[in-house]
Amino acid sequence: MKNRLRVLRAEKNWSQADLAQKLEVSRQSVNAIETGKYDPSLPLAFRLARLFKMTIEQIFIDDESS
Amino acid sequence: MFCMPKTPEERRYVGRLWFAMTAYIVATFGATWTFKHHHPRGASMYLLASLPALPILAVLVIVGLYLAELKDEFERSILVESSLWGTGTALALATFWGFLENYGTVSTIPMFYVFLVWWMSFSLAQVLVRRRYK
């Protein structure tokens, strides 16, 4: 699933490792989500949304609705 | 699987594996030595012969515990997929070899090699599955 994670992370000036630490996941997990190769579960998507103070829809792009 | 354990779950996993492997070596040498020098009979013979299998079964439990304790869902998904590849490969090779044995085309090999095949395929699958996400 496409997402704006890389841009949002860059705006905060966080590295993948920084974001991984905040989410308590591995850096590989962040990379896999950013590149759209791995879709996070709903709880992890909510954690991301809370971290960026956004809604899930503002971070993840639903290909089917566009 | 990995060089240096980073998270507490990984450290527990590696520690438990080391414990199980040490127990396996001790049980294997102990059972072999006892069979050679004391020739056990009856129930003790069965008990002693099955002793090396217990740490191997413990490894399966340890992998299960690691899956349950893992907080990182992405890492868990890699491990689950890899274990399925390992299980599939071990079952496929065991079935294939079983039929070859059945028709006398190959010699019989001990059943415990199935676990070794599972472990090797499980480990290799982790490397291959991870590459997909790079």
N, CA and C atoms of all chains as a GROMACS GRO file, in nm:
protein
  600
    1MET      N    1   0.084  -0.120   0.000
    1MET     CA    2   0.000   0.000   0.000
    1MET      C    3   0.088   0.126   0.000
    2LYS      N    4   0.052   0.221  -0.089
    2LYS     CA    5   0.131   0.345  -0.095
    2LYS      C    6   0.106   0.427   0.031
    3ASN      N    7   0.206   0.504   0.066
    3ASN     CA    8   0.190   0.589   0.186
    3ASN      C    9   0.285   0.708   0.178
    4ARG      N   10   0.263   0.803   0.271
    4ARG     CA   11   0.343   0.926   0.272
    4ARG      C   12   0.446   0.924   0.385
    5LEU      N   13   0.476   0.806   0.431
    5LEU     CA   14   0.561   0.793   0.550
    5LEU      C   15   0.700   0.854   0.532
    6ARG      N   16   0.760   0.831   0.416
    6ARG     CA   17   0.896   0.882   0.392
    6ARG      C   18   0.898   1.035   0.398
    7VAL      N   19   0.797   1.096   0.338
    7VAL     CA   20   0.788   1.243   0.336
    7VAL      C   21   0.763   1.295   0.478
    8LEU      N   22   0.670   1.233   0.546
    8LEU     CA   23   0.637   1.277   0.683
    8LEU      C   24   0.756   1.262   0.776
    9ARG      N   25   0.827   1.154   0.758
    9ARG     CA   26   0.947   1.129   0.840
    9ARG      C   27   1.054   1.235   0.810
   10ALA      N   28   1.069   1.265   0.681
   10ALA     CA   29   1.169   1.365   0.641
   10ALA      C   30   1.134   1.503   0.697
   11GLU      N   31   1.005   1.535   0.701
   11GLU     CA   32   0.960   1.664   0.757
   11GLU      C   33   0.997   1.678   0.904
   12LYS      N   34   0.994   1.566   0.971
   12LYS     CA   35   1.030   1.566   1.115
   12LYS      C   36   1.181   1.552   1.134
   13ASN      N   37   1.250   1.531   1.023
   13ASN     CA   38   1.396   1.512   1.027
   13ASN      C   39   1.436   1.387   1.107
   14TRP      N   40   1.354   1.283   1.092
   14TRP     CA   41   1.383   1.157   1.160
   14TRP      C   42   1.446   1.059   1.060
   15SER      N   43   1.538   0.980   1.108
   15SER     CA   44   1.590   0.871   1.025
   15SER      C   45   1.494   0.751   1.040
   16GLN      N   46   1.515   0.650   0.958
   16GLN     CA   47   1.433   0.528   0.972
   16GLN      C   48   1.454   0.466   1.110
   17ALA      N   49   1.578   0.474   1.156
   17ALA     CA   50   1.610   0.418   1.288
   17ALA      C   51   1.538   0.494   1.399
   18ASP      N   52   1.529   0.629   1.384
   18ASP     CA   53   1.458   0.710   1.484
   18ASP      C   54   1.311   0.669   1.492
   19LEU      N   55   1.251   0.658   1.373
   19LEU     CA   56   1.109   0.621   1.368
   19LEU      C   57   1.087   0.480   1.424
   20ALA      N   58   1.179   0.391   1.388
   20ALA     CA   59   1.169   0.254   1.437
   20ALA      C   60   1.173   0.250   1.590
   21GLN      N   61   1.260   0.332   1.646
   21GLN     CA   62   1.274   0.337   1.792
   21GLN      C   63   1.145   0.389   1.857
   22LYS      N   64   1.087   0.491   1.795
   22LYS     CA   65   0.964   0.548   1.850
   22LYS      C   66   0.847   0.449   1.842
   23LEU      N   67   0.849   0.367   1.736
   23LEU     CA   68   0.740   0.270   1.718
   23LEU      C   69   0.769   0.136   1.786
   24GLU      N   70   0.892   0.122   1.836
   24GLU     CA   71   0.938  -0.004   1.898
   24GLU      C   72   0.931  -0.120   1.799
   25VAL      N   73   0.978  -0.092   1.677
   25VAL     CA   74   0.990  -0.196   1.575
   25VAL      C   75   1.132  -0.189   1.518
   26SER      N   76   1.166  -0.281   1.428
   26SER     CA   77   1.299  -0.279   1.368
   26SER      C   78   1.304  -0.176   1.255
   27ARG      N   79   1.425  -0.133   1.220
   27ARG     CA   80   1.442  -0.038   1.110
   27ARG      C   81   1.393  -0.102   0.979
   28GLN      N   82   1.413  -0.232   0.968
   28GLN     CA   83   1.368  -0.305   0.848
   28GLN      C   84   1.216  -0.296   0.834
   29SER      N   85   1.146  -0.295   0.948
   29SER     CA   86   1.000  -0.284   0.944
   29SER      C   87   0.959  -0.150   0.886
   30VAL      N   88   1.025  -0.042   0.931
   30VAL     CA   89   0.995   0.092   0.882
   30VAL      C   90   1.022   0.098   0.732
   31ASN      N   91   1.135   0.044   0.692
   31ASN     CA   92   1.171   0.045   0.550
   31ASN      C   93   1.068  -0.031   0.466
   32ALA      N   94   1.025  -0.148   0.516
   32ALA     CA   95   0.928  -0.229   0.442
   32ALA      C   96   0.794  -0.157   0.430
   33ILE      N   97   0.755  -0.084   0.534
   33ILE     CA   98   0.627  -0.010   0.528
   33ILE      C   99   0.642   0.108   0.432
   34GLU      N  100   0.752   0.180   0.446
   34GLU     CA  101   0.775   0.299   0.360
   34GLU      C  102   0.774   0.264   0.212
   35THR      N  103   0.835   0.152   0.179
   35THR     CA  104   0.844   0.114   0.037
   35THR      C  105   0.716   0.046  -0.012
   36GLY      N  106   0.620   0.031   0.077
   36GLY     CA  107   0.491  -0.028   0.039
   36GLY      C  108   0.496  -0.178   0.022
   37LYS      N  109   0.605  -0.240   0.071
   37LYS     CA  110   0.618  -0.385   0.055
   37LYS      C  111   0.548  -0.460   0.169
   38TYR      N  112   0.526  -0.388   0.278
   38TYR     CA  113   0.457  -0.450   0.392
   38TYR      C  114   0.348  -0.356   0.442
   39ASP      N  115   0.228  -0.409   0.453
   39ASP     CA  116   0.116  -0.329   0.506
   39ASP      C  117   0.106  -0.353   0.657
   40PRO      N  118   0.114  -0.246   0.735
   40PRO     CA  119   0.109  -0.266   0.880
   40PRO      C  120  -0.030  -0.307   0.926
   41SER      N  121  -0.037  -0.367   1.044
   41SER     CA  122  -0.166  -0.403   1.103
   41SER      C  123  -0.237  -0.274   1.143
   42LEU      N  124  -0.363  -0.286   1.176
   42LEU     CA  125  -0.440  -0.168   1.219
   42LEU      C  126  -0.381  -0.105   1.346
   43PRO      N  127  -0.344  -0.184   1.448
   43PRO     CA  128  -0.283  -0.121   1.568
   43PRO      C  129  -0.155  -0.044   1.535
   44LEU      N  130  -0.070  -0.099   1.447
   44LEU     CA  131   0.054  -0.028   1.412
   44LEU      C  132   0.024   0.098   1.329
   45ALA      N  133  -0.075   0.087   1.242
   45ALA     CA  134  -0.116   0.204   1.162
   45ALA      C  135  -0.168   0.315   1.254
   46PHE      N  136  -0.241   0.277   1.357
   46PHE     CA  137  -0.290   0.377   1.454
   46PHE      C  138  -0.174   0.440   1.532
   47ARG      N  139  -0.075   0.357   1.566
   47ARG     CA  140   0.043   0.410   1.638
   47ARG      C  141   0.114   0.513   1.552
   48LEU      N  142   0.125   0.481   1.423
   48LEU     CA  143   0.189   0.575   1.329
   48LEU      C  144   0.108   0.704   1.321
   49ALA      N  145  -0.023   0.688   1.310
   49ALA     CA  146  -0.110   0.805   1.299
   49ALA      C  147  -0.099   0.894   1.424
   50ARG      N  148  -0.097   0.830   1.540
   50ARG     CA  149  -0.084   0.907   1.667
   50ARG      C  150   0.048   0.980   1.671
   51LEU      N  151   0.153   0.911   1.625
   51LEU     CA  152   0.288   0.969   1.628
   51LEU      C  153   0.297   1.094   1.541
   52PHE      N  154   0.233   1.091   1.425
   52PHE     CA  155   0.238   1.205   1.333
   52PHE      C  156   0.118   1.300   1.352
   53LYS      N  157   0.035   1.268   1.453
   53LYS     CA  158  -0.085   1.348   1.482
   53LYS      C  159  -0.172   1.367   1.356
   54MET      N  160  -0.197   1.254   1.291
   54MET     CA  161  -0.277   1.254   1.168
   54MET      C  162  -0.375   1.137   1.173
   55THR      N  163  -0.460   1.130   1.072
   55THR     CA  164  -0.546   1.012   1.062
   55THR      C  165  -0.474   0.909   0.975
   56ILE      N  166  -0.519   0.786   0.982
   56ILE     CA  167  -0.457   0.680   0.902
   56ILE      C  168  -0.469   0.712   0.753
   57GLU      N  169  -0.585   0.767   0.715
   57GLU     CA  170  -0.609   0.800   0.573
   57GLU      C  171  -0.515   0.909   0.522
   58GLN      N  172  -0.465   0.992   0.613
   58GLN     CA  173  -0.372   1.097   0.571
   58GLN      C  174  -0.231   1.041   0.549
   59ILE      N  175  -0.205   0.925   0.603
   59ILE     CA  176  -0.072   0.864   0.588
   59ILE      C  177  -0.074   0.757   0.478
   60PHE      N  178  -0.177   0.674   0.479
   60PHE     CA  179  -0.185   0.563   0.382
   60PHE      C  180  -0.284   0.596   0.271
   61ILE      N  181  -0.245   0.561   0.149
   61ILE     CA  182  -0.327   0.592   0.032
   61ILE      C  183  -0.397   0.465  -0.015
   62ASP      N  184  -0.528   0.471  -0.011
   62ASP     CA  185  -0.608   0.355  -0.055
   62ASP      C  186  -0.615   0.358  -0.208
   63ASP      N  187  -0.545   0.266  -0.271
   63ASP     CA  188  -0.539   0.262  -0.419
   63ASP      C  189  -0.677   0.245  -0.483
   64GLU      N  190  -0.762   0.171  -0.415
   64GLU     CA  191  -0.892   0.139  -0.474
   64GLU      C  192  -0.988   0.259  -0.474
   65SER      N  193  -0.967   0.351  -0.381
   65SER     CA  194  -1.060   0.467  -0.374
   65SER      C  195  -1.014   0.582  -0.463
   66SER      N  196  -0.887   0.575  -0.509
   66SER     CA  197  -0.836   0.686  -0.591
   66SER      C  198  -0.865   0.664  -0.739
   67MET      N  199   2.044  -1.711   1.245
   67MET     CA  200   1.936  -1.624   1.209
   67MET      C  201   1.978  -1.479   1.214
   68PHE      N  202   2.046  -1.440   1.318
   68PHE     CA  203   2.101  -1.307   1.323
   68PHE      C  204   2.229  -1.311   1.404
   69CYS      N  205   2.317  -1.210   1.386
   69CYS     CA  206   2.447  -1.214   1.451
   69CYS      C  207   2.436  -1.175   1.598
   70MET      N  208   2.390  -1.054   1.622
   70MET     CA  209   2.383  -1.005   1.760
   70MET      C  210   2.238  -0.979   1.800
   71PRO      N  211   2.189  -1.046   1.903
   71PRO     CA  212   2.052  -1.020   1.944
   71PRO      C  213   2.035  -0.876   1.994
   72LYS      N  214   1.930  -0.808   1.945
   72LYS     CA  215   1.912  -0.667   1.977
   72LYS      C  216   1.804  -0.644   2.082
   73THR      N  217   1.693  -0.711   2.066
   73THR     CA  218   1.580  -0.687   2.158
   73THR      C  219   1.582  -0.791   2.270
   74PRO      N  220   1.510  -0.762   2.381
   74PRO     CA  221   1.503  -0.860   2.490
   74PRO      C  222   1.447  -0.996   2.443
   75GLU      N  223   1.350  -0.990   2.349
   75GLU     CA  224   1.291  -1.117   2.298
   75GLU      C  225   1.398  -1.199   2.225
   76GLU      N  226   1.478  -1.129   2.144
   76GLU     CA  227   1.584  -1.198   2.069
   76GLU      C  228   1.686  -1.260   2.164
   77ARG      N  229   1.720  -1.182   2.268
   77ARG     CA  230   1.819  -1.232   2.365
   77ARG      C  231   1.766  -1.357   2.435
   78ARG      N  232   1.638  -1.353   2.474
   78ARG     CA  233   1.578  -1.470   2.539
   78ARG      C  234   1.577  -1.589   2.443
   79TYR      N  235   1.543  -1.562   2.317
   79TYR     CA  236   1.536  -1.666   2.213
   79TYR      C  237   1.672  -1.733   2.195
   80VAL      N  238   1.775  -1.651   2.178
   80VAL     CA  239   1.910  -1.704   2.156
   80VAL      C  240   1.958  -1.780   2.281
   81GLY      N  241   1.930  -1.723   2.399
   81GLY     CA  242   1.970  -1.788   2.524
   81GLY      C  243   1.904  -1.925   2.539
   82ARG      N  244   1.775  -1.930   2.508
   82ARG     CA  245   1.702  -2.058   2.518
   82ARG      C  246   1.755  -2.160   2.416
   83LEU      N  247   1.788  -2.110   2.295
   83LEU     CA  248   1.842  -2.201   2.193
   83LEU      C  249   1.976  -2.260   2.236
   84TRP      N  250   2.061  -2.175   2.293
   84TRP     CA  251   2.191  -2.223   2.343
   84TRP      C  252   2.170  -2.330   2.450
   85PHE      N  253   2.074  -2.305   2.540
   85PHE     CA  254   2.045  -2.400   2.647
   85PHE      C  255   1.999  -2.533   2.588
   86ALA      N  256   1.907  -2.526   2.490
   86ALA     CA  257   1.854  -2.647   2.428
   86ALA      C  258   1.963  -2.723   2.353
   87MET      N  259   2.050  -2.651   2.284
   87MET     CA  260   2.156  -2.716   2.207
   87MET      C  261   2.259  -2.782   2.300
   88THR      N  262   2.288  -2.714   2.411
   88THR     CA  263   2.379  -2.773   2.510
   88THR      C  264   2.317  -2.901   2.568
   89ALA      N  265   2.187  -2.892   2.599
   89ALA     CA  266   2.116  -3.009   2.653
   89ALA      C  267   2.116  -3.123   2.550
   90TYR      N  268   2.105  -3.088   2.423
   90TYR     CA  269   2.103  -3.189   2.316
   90TYR      C  270   2.238  -3.262   2.309
   91ILE      N  271   2.347  -3.184   2.317
   91ILE     CA  272   2.481  -3.244   2.311
   91ILE      C  273   2.503  -3.337   2.430
   92VAL      N  274   2.466  -3.288   2.549
   92VAL     CA  275   2.482  -3.368   2.671
   92VAL      C  276   2.397  -3.496   2.662
   93ALA      N  277   2.270  -3.481   2.617
   93ALA     CA  278   2.180  -3.596   2.608
   93ALA      C  279   2.229  -3.698   2.505
   94THR      N  280   2.279  -3.649   2.392
   94THR     CA  281   2.326  -3.739   2.287
   94THR      C  282   2.448  -3.818   2.333
   95PHE      N  283   2.546  -3.745   2.389
   95PHE     CA  284   2.668  -3.813   2.437
   95PHE      C  285   2.635  -3.906   2.554
   96GLY      N  286   2.548  -3.858   2.643
   96GLY     CA  287   2.509  -3.938   2.760
   96GLY      C  288   2.440  -4.067   2.719
   97ALA      N  289   2.345  -4.055   2.626
   97ALA     CA  290   2.270  -4.173   2.582
   97ALA      C  291   2.363  -4.271   2.509
   98THR      N  292   2.448  -4.217   2.422
   98THR     CA  293   2.541  -4.303   2.346
   98THR      C  294   2.635  -4.378   2.442
   99TRP      N  295   2.689  -4.304   2.537
   99TRP     CA  296   2.784  -4.363   2.633
   99TRP      C  297   2.714  -4.471   2.716
  100THR      N  298   2.592  -4.441   2.763
  100THR     CA  299   2.520  -4.536   2.848
  100THR      C  300   2.484  -4.663   2.769
  101PHE      N  301   2.441  -4.645   2.644
  101PHE     CA  302   2.407  -4.762   2.561
  101PHE      C  303   2.530  -4.850   2.538
  102LYS      N  304   2.644  -4.783   2.523
  102LYS     CA  305   2.768  -4.856   2.493
  102LYS      C  306   2.819  -4.934   2.616
  103HIS      N  307   2.809  -4.869   2.733
  103HIS     CA  308   2.871  -4.928   2.852
  103HIS      C  309   2.775  -5.002   2.945
  104HIS      N  310   2.647  -4.967   2.942
  104HIS     CA  311   2.554  -5.029   3.039
  104HIS      C  312   2.443  -5.112   2.976
  105HIS      N  313   2.428  -5.105   2.844
  105HIS     CA  314   2.328  -5.184   2.771
  105HIS      C  315   2.192  -5.186   2.841
  106PRO      N  316   2.125  -5.072   2.850
  106PRO     CA  317   1.996  -5.067   2.921
  106PRO      C  318   1.890  -5.156   2.855
  107ARG      N  319   1.795  -5.200   2.933
  107ARG     CA  320   1.686  -5.286   2.884
  107ARG      C  321   1.552  -5.229   2.932
  108GLY      N  322   1.446  -5.273   2.868
  108GLY     CA  323   1.311  -5.238   2.913
  108GLY      C  324   1.280  -5.090   2.899
  109ALA      N  325   1.206  -5.038   2.999
  109ALA     CA  326   1.158  -4.899   2.992
  109ALA      C  327   1.273  -4.799   2.990
  110SER      N  328   1.379  -4.828   3.066
  110SER     CA  329   1.493  -4.734   3.071
  110SER      C  330   1.560  -4.722   2.934
  111MET      N  331   1.555  -4.828   2.856
  111MET     CA  332   1.613  -4.825   2.721
  111MET      C  333   1.535  -4.726   2.633
  112TYR      N  334   1.402  -4.734   2.641
  112TYR     CA  335   1.319  -4.642   2.562
  112TYR      C  336   1.335  -4.497   2.609
  113LEU      N  337   1.341  -4.484   2.740
  113LEU     CA  338   1.354  -4.351   2.800
  113LEU      C  339   1.486  -4.286   2.757
  114LEU      N  340   1.591  -4.364   2.766
  114LEU     CA  341   1.724  -4.315   2.732
  114LEU      C  342   1.736  -4.285   2.582
  115ALA      N  343   1.677  -4.372   2.500
  115ALA     CA  344   1.684  -4.354   2.355
  115ALA      C  345   1.608  -4.228   2.310
  116SER      N  346   1.503  -4.194   2.386
  116SER     CA  347   1.424  -4.077   2.346
  116SER      C  348   1.476  -3.947   2.408
  117LEU      N  349   1.574  -3.961   2.497
  117LEU     CA  350   1.627  -3.843   2.568
  117LEU      C  351   1.680  -3.734   2.474
  118PRO      N  352   1.760  -3.766   2.370
  118PRO     CA  353   1.810  -3.659   2.281
  118PRO      C  354   1.699  -3.588   2.203
  119ALA      N  355   1.582  -3.653   2.193
  119ALA     CA  356   1.472  -3.590   2.118
  119ALA      C  357   1.411  -3.473   2.195
  120LEU      N  358   1.419  -3.481   2.328
  120LEU     CA  359   1.353  -3.378   2.410
  120LEU      C  360   1.406  -3.236   2.384
  121PRO      N  361   1.540  -3.215   2.381
  121PRO     CA  362   1.587  -3.078   2.351
  121PRO      C  363   1.548  -3.032   2.210
  122ILE      N  364   1.538  -3.128   2.118
  122ILE     CA  365   1.497  -3.093   1.981
  122ILE      C  366   1.351  -3.046   1.980
  123LEU      N  367   1.267  -3.118   2.056
  123LEU     CA  368   1.127  -3.075   2.068
  123LEU      C  369   1.120  -2.940   2.137
  124ALA      N  370   1.212  -2.919   2.231
  124ALA     CA  371   1.216  -2.791   2.304
  124ALA      C  372   1.245  -2.676   2.206
  125VAL      N  373   1.325  -2.703   2.103
  125VAL     CA  374   1.356  -2.598   2.004
  125VAL      C  375   1.228  -2.551   1.936
  126LEU      N  376   1.138  -2.644   1.906
  126LEU     CA  377   1.011  -2.607   1.844
  126LEU      C  378   0.930  -2.517   1.938
  127VAL      N  379   0.932  -2.554   2.067
  127VAL     CA  380   0.860  -2.473   2.167
  127VAL      C  381   0.925  -2.335   2.177
  128ILE      N  382   1.059  -2.332   2.172
  128ILE     CA  383   1.134  -2.205   2.182
  128ILE      C  384   1.099  -2.114   2.065
  129VAL      N  385   1.090  -2.171   1.945
  129VAL     CA  386   1.051  -2.090   1.828
  129VAL      C  387   0.909  -2.037   1.848
  130GLY      N  388   0.822  -2.122   1.899
  130GLY     CA  389   0.683  -2.082   1.927
  130GLY      C  390   0.676  -1.969   2.029
  131LEU      N  391   0.756  -1.980   2.135
  131LEU     CA  392   0.760  -1.876   2.238
  131LEU      C  393   0.810  -1.744   2.180
  132TYR      N  394   0.911  -1.756   2.095
  132TYR     CA  395   0.967  -1.634   2.032
  132TYR      C  396   0.861  -1.566   1.946
  133LEU      N  397   0.785  -1.646   1.872
  133LEU     CA  398   0.677  -1.591   1.789
  133LEU      C  399   0.573  -1.521   1.876
  134ALA      N  400   0.543  -1.581   1.990
  134ALA     CA  401   0.441  -1.523   2.079
  134ALA      C  402   0.492  -1.396   2.147
  135GLU      N  403   0.623  -1.392   2.176
  135GLU     CA  404   0.679  -1.279   2.250
  135GLU      C  405   0.719  -1.162   2.160
  136LEU      N  406   0.740  -1.189   2.031
  136LEU     CA  407   0.786  -1.084   1.939
  136LEU      C  408   0.687  -0.968   1.933
  137LYS      N  409   0.738  -0.847   1.957
  137LYS     CA  410   0.651  -0.730   1.951
  137LYS      C  411   0.645  -0.673   1.810
  138ASP      N  412   0.751  -0.697   1.734
  138ASP     CA  413   0.760  -0.643   1.598
  138ASP      C  414   0.683  -0.732   1.502
  139GLU      N  415   0.569  -0.684   1.455
  139GLU     CA  416   0.482  -0.768   1.372
  139GLU      C  417   0.545  -0.804   1.237
  140PHE      N  418   0.629  -0.716   1.184
  140PHE     CA  419   0.695  -0.743   1.056
  140PHE      C  420   0.793  -0.860   1.073
  141GLU      N  421   0.871  -0.855   1.180
  141GLU     CA  422   0.965  -0.964   1.209
  141GLU      C  423   0.888  -1.094   1.229
  142ARG      N  424   0.772  -1.085   1.299
  142ARG     CA  425   0.692  -1.204   1.322
  142ARG      C  426   0.641  -1.261   1.190
  143SER      N  427   0.600  -1.173   1.099
  143SER     CA  428   0.548  -1.222   0.971
  143SER      C  429   0.658  -1.294   0.892
  144ILE      N  430   0.780  -1.242   0.902
  144ILE     CA  431   0.893  -1.308   0.832
  144ILE      C  432   0.918  -1.446   0.892
  145LEU      N  433   0.913  -1.452   1.025
  145LEU     CA  434   0.938  -1.579   1.094
  145LEU      C  435   0.828  -1.681   1.064
  146VAL      N  436   0.703  -1.636   1.061
  146VAL     CA  437   0.591  -1.727   1.033
  146VAL      C  438   0.603  -1.781   0.890
  147GLU      N  439   0.630  -1.690   0.796
  147GLU     CA  440   0.642  -1.734   0.657
  147GLU      C  441   0.758  -1.832   0.640
  148SER      N  442   0.870  -1.799   0.708
  148SER     CA  443   0.988  -1.886   0.698
  148SER      C  444   0.960  -2.023   0.758
  149SER      N  445   0.887  -2.026   0.871
  149SER     CA  446   0.858  -2.155   0.934
  149SER      C  447   0.765  -2.238   0.844
  150LEU      N  448   0.676  -2.170   0.772
  150LEU     CA  449   0.589  -2.243   0.678
  150LEU      C  450   0.670  -2.301   0.562
  151TRP      N  451   0.767  -2.222   0.513
  151TRP     CA  452   0.856  -2.272   0.408
  151TRP      C  453   0.936  -2.392   0.458
  152GLY      N  454   0.986  -2.379   0.582
  152GLY     CA  455   1.064  -2.488   0.644
  152GLY      C  456   0.981  -2.614   0.658
  153THR      N  457   0.858  -2.596   0.708
  153THR     CA  458   0.768  -2.711   0.728
  153THR      C  459   0.733  -2.775   0.594
  154GLY      N  460   0.702  -2.692   0.496
  154GLY     CA  461   0.666  -2.744   0.364
  154GLY      C  462   0.781  -2.820   0.301
  155THR      N  463   0.901  -2.763   0.310
  155THR     CA  464   1.018  -2.829   0.251
  155THR      C  465   1.046  -2.962   0.320
  156ALA      N  466   1.042  -2.962   0.455
  156ALA     CA  467   1.071  -3.084   0.530
  156ALA      C  468   0.968  -3.192   0.498
  157LEU      N  469   0.840  -3.154   0.493
  157LEU     CA  470   0.735  -3.252   0.463
  157LEU      C  471   0.748  -3.306   0.320
  158ALA      N  472   0.778  -3.214   0.228
  158ALA     CA  473   0.790  -3.255   0.087
  158ALA      C  474   0.906  -3.352   0.070
  159LEU      N  475   1.022  -3.317   0.129
  159LEU     CA  476   1.140  -3.405   0.113
  159LEU      C  477   1.119  -3.538   0.184
  160ALA      N  478   1.054  -3.534   0.303
  160ALA     CA  479   1.029  -3.658   0.377
  160ALA      C  480   0.935  -3.750   0.299
  161THR      N  481   0.834  -3.690   0.239
  161THR     CA  482   0.738  -3.769   0.159
  161THR      C  483   0.807  -3.829   0.036
  162PHE      N  484   0.883  -3.744  -0.031
  162PHE     CA  485   0.955  -3.787  -0.151
  162PHE      C  486   1.050  -3.902  -0.117
  163TRP      N  487   1.130  -3.882  -0.010
  163TRP     CA  488   1.227  -3.984   0.032
  163TRP      C  489   1.156  -4.111   0.079
  164GLY      N  490   1.044  -4.093   0.144
  164GLY     CA  491   0.966  -4.208   0.195
  164GLY      C  492   0.923  -4.300   0.082
  165PHE      N  493   0.878  -4.241  -0.028
  165PHE     CA  494   0.836  -4.323  -0.143
  165PHE      C  495   0.957  -4.390  -0.209
  166LEU      N  496   1.068  -4.316  -0.214
  166LEU     CA  497   1.190  -4.377  -0.272
  166LEU      C  498   1.233  -4.497  -0.189
  167GLU      N  499   1.223  -4.480  -0.055
  167GLU     CA  500   1.257  -4.590   0.037
  167GLU      C  501   1.163  -4.708   0.018
  168ASN      N  502   1.035  -4.675   0.004
  168ASN     CA  503   0.930  -4.776  -0.008
  168ASN      C  504   0.956  -4.870  -0.125
  169TYR      N  505   1.009  -4.817  -0.233
  169TYR     CA  506   1.035  -4.901  -0.351
  169TYR      C  507   1.181  -4.945  -0.358
  170GLY      N  508   1.250  -4.925  -0.247
  170GLY     CA  509   1.387  -4.978  -0.235
  170GLY      C  510   1.490  -4.912  -0.323
  171THR      N  511   1.463  -4.789  -0.368
  171THR     CA  512   1.559  -4.722  -0.456
  171THR      C  513   1.668  -4.649  -0.378
  172VAL      N  514   1.639  -4.618  -0.252
  172VAL     CA  515   1.739  -4.549  -0.168
  172VAL      C  516   1.745  -4.618  -0.032
  173SER      N  517   1.853  -4.590   0.042
  173SER     CA  518   1.866  -4.651   0.174
  173SER      C  519   1.785  -4.571   0.276
  174THR      N  520   1.754  -4.636   0.387
  174THR     CA  521   1.676  -4.572   0.494
  174THR      C  522   1.765  -4.475   0.571
  175ILE      N  523   1.711  -4.357   0.597
  175ILE     CA  524   1.785  -4.262   0.682
  175ILE      C  525   1.703  -4.235   0.808
  176PRO      N  526   1.772  -4.206   0.921
  176PRO     CA  527   1.698  -4.184   1.046
  176PRO      C  528   1.596  -4.069   1.034
  177MET      N  529   1.482  -4.090   1.097
  177MET     CA  530   1.372  -3.993   1.089
  177MET      C  531   1.409  -3.855   1.146
  178PHE      N  532   1.505  -3.855   1.242
  178PHE     CA  533   1.535  -3.725   1.304
  178PHE      C  534   1.598  -3.626   1.207
  179TYR      N  535   1.640  -3.676   1.090
  179TYR     CA  536   1.693  -3.582   0.989
  179TYR      C  537   1.586  -3.488   0.936
  180VAL      N  538   1.460  -3.526   0.955
  180VAL     CA  539   1.349  -3.438   0.911
  180VAL      C  540   1.359  -3.304   0.984
  181PHE      N  541   1.391  -3.311   1.113
  181PHE     CA  542   1.404  -3.186   1.190
  181PHE      C  543   1.520  -3.102   1.135
  182LEU      N  544   1.629  -3.169   1.105
  182LEU     CA  545   1.746  -3.096   1.052
  182LEU      C  546   1.711  -3.026   0.920
  183VAL      N  547   1.637  -3.097   0.835
  183VAL     CA  548   1.593  -3.037   0.707
  183VAL      C  549   1.502  -2.918   0.736
  184TRP      N  550   1.412  -2.935   0.833
  184TRP     CA  551   1.321  -2.825   0.869
  184TRP      C  552   1.401  -2.703   0.916
  185TRP      N  553   1.496  -2.727   1.005
  185TRP     CA  554   1.573  -2.616   1.062
  185TRP      C  555   1.654  -2.545   0.953
  186MET      N  556   1.717  -2.622   0.865
  186MET     CA  557   1.798  -2.563   0.758
  186MET      C  558   1.709  -2.484   0.661
  187SER      N  559   1.595  -2.541   0.625
  187SER     CA  560   1.506  -2.469   0.532
  187SER      C  561   1.446  -2.345   0.599
  188PHE      N  562   1.414  -2.358   0.726
  188PHE     CA  563   1.361  -2.245   0.805
  188PHE      C  564   1.463  -2.130   0.806
  189SER      N  565   1.590  -2.164   0.828
  189SER     CA  566   1.696  -2.062   0.834
  189SER      C  567   1.719  -2.000   0.696
  190LEU      N  568   1.724  -2.084   0.594
  190LEU     CA  569   1.746  -2.033   0.458
  190LEU      C  570   1.628  -1.946   0.414
  191ALA      N  571   1.507  -1.989   0.449
  191ALA     CA  572   1.388  -1.913   0.411
  191ALA      C  573   1.390  -1.773   0.473
  192GLN      N  574   1.443  -1.762   0.594
  192GLN     CA  575   1.448  -1.630   0.658
  192GLN      C  576   1.533  -1.533   0.577
  193VAL      N  577   1.645  -1.585   0.526
  193VAL     CA  578   1.734  -1.501   0.444
  193VAL      C  579   1.661  -1.460   0.315
  194LEU      N  580   1.596  -1.558   0.250
  194LEU     CA  581   1.530  -1.531   0.122
  194LEU      C  582   1.408  -1.441   0.138
  195VAL      N  583   1.329  -1.466   0.242
  195VAL     CA  584   1.209  -1.383   0.264
  195VAL      C  585   1.251  -1.239   0.294
  196ARG      N  586   1.356  -1.223   0.375
  196ARG     CA  587   1.405  -1.088   0.409
  196ARG      C  588   1.449  -1.011   0.283
  197ARG      N  589   1.510  -1.084   0.189
  197ARG     CA  590   1.560  -1.019   0.067
  197ARG      C  591   1.446  -0.956  -0.013
  198ARG      N  592   1.330  -1.015  -0.002
  198ARG     CA  593   1.213  -0.965  -0.075
  198ARG      C  594   1.175  -0.824  -0.029
  199TYR      N  595   1.204  -0.793   0.096
  199TYR     CA  596   1.164  -0.663   0.152
  199TYR      C  597   1.272  -0.557   0.142
  200LYS      N  598   1.387  -0.594   0.083
  200LYS     CA  599   1.496  -0.495   0.076
  200LYS      C  600   1.478  -0.402  -0.042
   0.00000   0.00000   0.00000
